[in-house]
């Protein structure tokens, strides 16, 4: 199972951009499509304190936020550290 999880929908352009960046950075991720996965939608709501927008991202089941927070972590050289940290 991937350490990083992206909660997304099939019609979200920022979700697509997030996945493209993760692929570019060589970071494995699991995608959970909350528009077609009922259990995934429940997990999304629990992990993100009821967030209403996608994408939302967790690392080791810890919610880090959305696209902006992900790119900030990467720019601050903190993303690799979070990925390497134990759960």
PAKOLMI-109687 format. One line per 8 residues: number of its first residue (from 1); for each residue x, y, z of N, C-alpha, C. Coordinates in Angstrom, 2 decimals. Atoms other than C-alpha are relative to their C-alpha. Layout:
<atoms>
NUM) X/Y/Z/X/Y/Z/X/Y/Z | ... $
</atoms>
This chain:
<atoms>
1) 0.84/-1.18/0.00/0.00/0.00/0.00/0.89/1.25/0.00 | -0.77/-1.24/0.09/1.27/3.47/-0.87/-0.11/0.79/1.30 | -0.03/-0.83/-1.19/2.26/5.79/1.95/-0.81/1.27/-0.20 | 0.70/-1.23/0.33/0.64/8.74/0.18/-1.30/-0.36/-0.69 | 1.32/0.27/0.57/-3.05/8.75/-0.64/-0.59/1.32/-0.49 | 0.64/-1.16/0.59/-4.83/11.20/-2.95/-1.49/-0.29/-0.11 | 1.45/0.09/0.12/-8.57/11.61/-2.49/-0.40/0.94/-1.13 | 0.28/-0.78/1.20/-9.96/12.80/-5.81/-1.37/-0.34/-0.57 $
9) 1.17/0.35/0.81/-12.84/12.81/-8.28/0.45/-0.06/-1.45 | -0.34/0.15/1.41/-12.90/12.05/-11.98/-0.11/1.28/-0.81 | 0.20/-1.24/0.75/-13.77/15.63/-12.96/0.80/1.17/0.57 | -0.76/-1.05/-0.68/-11.19/17.55/-10.93/1.34/0.23/-0.69 | -1.27/-0.27/0.67/-8.41/19.21/-12.95/1.18/0.15/0.96 | -1.08/-0.13/-0.96/-6.37/19.99/-9.83/0.43/-1.38/0.51 | -0.34/1.39/-0.35/-6.54/16.30/-8.89/0.94/-0.58/-1.06 | -0.85/0.48/1.10/-5.08/15.48/-12.30/1.39/0.61/0.09 $
17) -1.28/-0.69/-0.13/-2.35/18.07/-11.78/0.81/-0.57/1.16 | -0.66/0.59/-1.16/-1.55/16.61/-8.36/0.62/-1.33/-0.36 | -0.50/1.32/0.38/-1.18/13.11/-9.78/1.15/0.11/-0.99 | -1.11/-0.22/0.94/0.99/14.39/-12.63/1.28/0.40/0.72 | -1.17/-0.41/-0.76/3.32/16.11/-10.18/0.59/-1.15/0.81 | -0.50/1.14/-0.77/3.56/13.05/-7.95/0.73/-0.98/-0.91 | -0.68/0.87/0.96/4.42/10.96/-11.00/1.34/0.59/-0.42 | -1.24/-0.68/0.40/7.02/13.54/-12.07/1.05/-0.09/1.10 $
25) -0.92/0.07/-1.13/8.55/13.51/-8.59/0.37/-1.44/0.36 | -0.29/1.41/-0.26/8.58/9.69/-8.61/-0.54/-0.50/1.32 | 0.60/0.38/-1.28/6.33/9.39/-5.56/-1.21/-0.89/-0.28 | 1.12/0.92/0.14/4.05/6.38/-5.43/-1.18/0.49/0.85 | 1.19/-0.42/-0.73/0.49/7.07/-4.35/-1.15/-0.94/-0.31 | 1.26/0.71/0.21/-2.88/5.45/-3.98/-1.07/1.05/-0.25 | 1.10/-0.93/0.28/-5.83/7.25/-5.53/-1.29/-0.60/0.51 | 1.32/0.38/-0.47/-9.22/7.09/-3.85/-1.00/0.95/-0.65 $
33) 1.00/-0.81/0.71/-12.01/8.31/-6.12/-1.27/0.07/0.84 | 1.15/-0.12/-0.90/-14.62/9.62/-3.70/-1.32/0.15/-0.75 | 1.24/-0.10/0.77/-17.12/10.10/-6.53/-0.56/-1.37/-0.38 | 0.49/1.34/0.36/-17.36/6.33/-7.16/0.24/-1.04/1.10 | -0.35/0.94/-1.06/-16.11/4.73/-3.92/-0.63/0.45/1.32 | 0.73/-0.41/-1.21/-18.55/4.92/-0.99/0.88/-0.13/1.24 | -0.89/0.18/-1.14/-16.06/3.50/1.53/1.12/1.05/-0.03 | -1.01/-1.03/0.14/-13.44/5.88/0.17/-0.51/1.37/0.42 $
41) 0.61/-1.28/-0.40/-15.82/8.80/0.68/-0.09/0.09/1.52 | 0.05/0.00/-1.47/-16.29/7.78/4.32/1.39/0.24/0.59 | -1.37/-0.19/-0.47/-12.54/7.51/4.82/0.45/1.45/-0.22 | -0.31/-1.39/0.32/-12.10/10.90/3.12/-0.55/0.93/1.06 | 0.64/-0.87/-0.98/-14.55/12.52/5.50/0.65/-0.13/1.37 | -0.63/0.22/-1.31/-12.95/10.95/8.58/1.41/0.56/0.06 | -1.42/-0.40/-0.01/-9.31/11.64/7.64/0.19/1.50/-0.14 | -0.17/-1.42/0.31/-9.90/15.24/6.52/-0.90/0.92/0.82 $
49) 0.91/-0.81/-0.82/-12.29/16.43/9.22/-1.13/0.62/-0.81 | 1.14/-0.46/0.78/-15.07/16.75/6.66/0.33/0.99/-1.09 | -0.36/-0.91/1.09/-13.18/18.61/3.94/-1.01/-0.12/-1.13 | 1.00/-0.02/1.06/-15.38/19.58/1.01/0.61/0.15/-1.38 | -0.65/-0.17/1.30/-12.81/19.98/-1.76/1.03/-1.10/-0.22 | -1.05/0.95/0.38/-10.46/17.68/-3.61/0.97/0.73/-0.90 | -0.53/1.17/-0.67/-7.72/16.79/-3.90/0.30/0.28/1.47 | -0.48/-0.01/-1.38/-6.97/16.02/-0.29/1.01/-1.13/0.10 $
57) -1.14/0.92/-0.01/-3.78/14.17/0.59/0.32/-0.41/1.43 | -0.49/0.50/-1.28/-2.70/11.96/3.45/1.34/-0.69/-0.24 | -1.27/0.73/0.00/0.77/10.62/4.21/0.04/-0.79/1.29 | 0.05/0.89/-1.17/0.91/7.63/6.56/-1.29/0.24/0.78 | 1.33/-0.22/-0.58/-2.82/8.25/7.21/-0.12/1.32/0.75 | 0.09/-1.33/-0.61/-2.06/11.80/8.43/-0.34/1.00/-1.10 | 0.47/-0.98/0.97/-3.92/14.53/6.59/0.98/1.17/-0.09 | -0.91/-1.13/0.17/-1.57/17.13/5.10/-0.67/1.17/-0.71 $
65) 0.69/-1.07/0.71/-4.08/19.15/3.05/-0.17/-0.33/-1.46 | 0.24/0.16/1.42/-4.52/19.70/-0.65/1.23/0.27/-0.85 | -1.07/-0.23/0.98/-2.47/20.60/-3.72/1.00/1.05/0.48 | -0.89/-1.09/-0.46/-1.07/23.84/-2.25/0.94/-0.47/1.10 | -0.82/0.48/-1.11/0.13/22.16/0.93/1.03/-1.02/-0.49 | -0.93/0.98/0.56/1.69/19.31/-1.07/1.17/0.70/-0.69 | -1.08/-0.68/0.72/3.66/21.69/-3.30/0.87/0.80/0.97 | -0.81/-0.72/-1.00/4.75/23.78/-0.28/0.95/-0.95/0.72 $
73) -0.87/1.00/-0.64/6.07/20.64/1.45/1.15/-0.38/-0.92 | -1.04/0.35/0.96/7.97/19.75/-1.71/1.02/1.13/-0.15 | -0.89/-1.15/0.17/9.40/23.25/-2.15/0.86/0.23/1.24 | -0.74/-0.17/-1.26/10.48/23.32/1.52/0.85/-1.22/0.33 | -0.77/1.23/-0.20/12.22/19.91/1.11/-0.46/-0.80/1.22 | 0.55/0.75/-1.13/9.93/18.39/3.75/-0.77/-1.24/-0.45 | 0.81/1.11/0.49/7.98/15.98/1.54/0.72/-1.33/0.12 | -0.76/1.24/-0.09/10.72/13.35/1.32/0.11/-0.47/1.44 $
81) -0.10/0.34/-1.41/11.16/13.47/5.09/-1.31/-0.62/0.51 | 1.28/0.56/-0.43/7.45/12.88/5.65/-0.24/-1.38/-0.59 | 0.19/1.30/0.65/7.43/10.02/3.17/0.85/-1.08/0.66 | -0.91/0.95/-0.63/10.36/8.36/4.95/-0.35/-0.28/1.44 | 0.35/0.17/-1.40/8.93/8.83/8.43/-0.89/-1.23/0.17 | 0.88/1.14/-0.28/7.29/5.85/10.04/-1.37/0.50/0.37 | 1.40/-0.37/-0.27/3.54/5.87/10.53/-0.19/0.37/1.44 $
</atoms>
